[in-house]
Amino acid sequence: MSRLFLLFLITPIVELFLLIQLGQWIGIGPTLALILVTAVIGSTMTRREGRGAWMRFQEATGAGRLPGVELVDGLIILISGALLLTPGVVTDIVGFLGLFPVSRALIRKQVSRQMKAAVKSGQINVQFNNVPGGNQQDPRERPQPGARPDTAPSEPAQRSGHYETTFGGRPRQRPSHDANPS
């Protein structure tokens, strides 16, 4: 069985057990109130942190930097918000950890470490096209902007800064979305 399947199977069972135990300990009313309060606080924090991540993303792209940290932060915030909206004790704890900048930085560092290991082992393959250090296309072979070729190209047009990521396999070529459909 895959780890993800086990996670989706075991997590609800653990959460249900903990909620029943919490309900027996503090009562059903306070337990339901706690679930509601964590959802409201979590959604408010998610909105605030999400806006901050979006602003940092825009600043990075405006400065011409690749917004890698900002993208990972946005993903962590998104997952954390979803966890906080899910009733449960463990999901709330993990969700809140992703919303605080200090713990989010630790999560980001761990995710980065795992991604680097997956790229190094070949589980993830990243291909860069038309960026420094990537697979460069000869500019004489590239069609001029606005020019329409008589026949369809055999390979998709390369865009500046375009890259493709695959997980556990070889990169697939995809058609360009830059083509003029007229």
N, C-alpha and C positions, 0 to 999 in steps of 0.2 A: 504494500500500500504506500502511496505517496505521503509525504509529510503534510502537504496541504490538505489532503483528504482527512488525515488523522486530526489535524488541527480543527477542521470544521466539524468533525464528529465528536471530539473530546471536549472542546471549549463549551458548547451549550450544556453538556452534562455537568461539567464542573461549575459553570455559572448557576445553573438551576439548583444544584446542591448547596452552593454558598448562599444563594438568596433564601432558600428554605431555612438554613441554619441562622441567617441574620434575622429572618422573620420570627423565628422561635425565640431568639435572644432579645430583640428590641420590640417585637410586635409587628403586625402586618401594616398598620397605618404608617408608622415611622419608616418602615422599609420602602413602601410605595412613595412616600414623600422624598426619601433619599434618592430613589431612582429618578424622580421628576426633577429634583434640584440639580443633580449631576448633569442631566440632559440640558437643562437651561443654562447652567454655568458653562458647560462644555461647548454648547453652540455659540454662546457669546464670545468665549475665548477663541474658538475656531475662527469666527468671523474677524475678530481683531487681528489675530496672528496671520490669517490668510491675507488680509489687506496689506499688512506689513511685508509679507513675502512677495506679494504682487508688486508693491512699490519698489522693493529691492530688485526684482526681476526687471522691471522697466528701466531702472537706473543702470543696471548692468548692460542691457541691450542698447540703451541710449549711448553708453560709453564705448560700445563696440566690443564688450567682453562677452565671452560665452557664459551664460548664467547657470552654470552647473550646480553650484551650492544652492542657489535660489530655487532651481527646479526640484532638487532633492528635498529642500525645506518645504516647498509647496506640497509635495507628495506625502511627506510625513504628517503635515498638518491635515491634509485631506483624510488620510487613514485614521489619524487620531480623532478627528471629528466624527467619523463614522463609528468608531469604537465607543465614543462617549454617548452616541445616540442609541447604542445597543444596550439594553438593560443587563447589568451584571457588575460584579465587583472587580474581577480581574480585568475585564475590558475597560472599565473606567480608570483603573490605575494605569494601565498601559496607555490609554488615550490621553490622560493628563500629562504623562511623561513626555509625550510628543509635542505638547503645546508650550512647555516651558523652554525658553531658548537654551539654557544650560544643558538640560537633559537631551534636547533635540540635537545639540552639537555632538553629544556622545553617540546618539543613535546614528547621525549622519556619518560620523567617523567609522562606526562599525559597518554600516551599509557600504561605504566606500571601500573598506578593506575587503569585504566579501565580493564586491563587483570586480575589484582588481584581481582577486584570486580566480574568479570565474573567467575573466578575459585571459589571464595567463594560462589557465588550464585548457582553454579552448571551448568552454561551455558557452561563452558569449563571444561573438565575433563582431567587431566594429570596423566598418570600412568608411574612410573619408575620401570624398571626391572633390577636386578643385579647391583644396585648402592646403596651406603650407604643410608639407610632409605627407600629403595624401596621394592618391592615385591621380596624377596630373594628366589632363587630356591636352594634346597638341592644339594650340589656339588656331592654327591654320585649318584644322579639321572641324572646328566648331562653327555652326551656322551663324551668320551675322544676325543681330537683333532685328526683328521685323521681316527677315527673309523667310520665304516659304519654300521648303524643298519640294521638288517634283514628285519624289517618292517618299514613302514613310521610312524613317531611319530604322536600321536593324536593331539598334540599341537605344534605350531611352536617353533623351538629352540630359546632359549633366548640368546641374545648377551650382553656382558658386556657394560654397559652404554646405552643400548637401551631404548628408551622411546617412548611412543605414545600419541598423543594429539587428542582429538576429540572435536568438537564444538557442544554443545547442545545434547549430547547423551552419551552412554556408549562406552568405548573403544572397538574397533574391533580387533580381533587377525588377524595378517597377517603372511604369510609364511616368513621364514627367507631367506635371500639372501646369507647366509654363506655356504649353502649346496654345496658339490662338485658334479657337474653335470656329472661325468664320469661313 
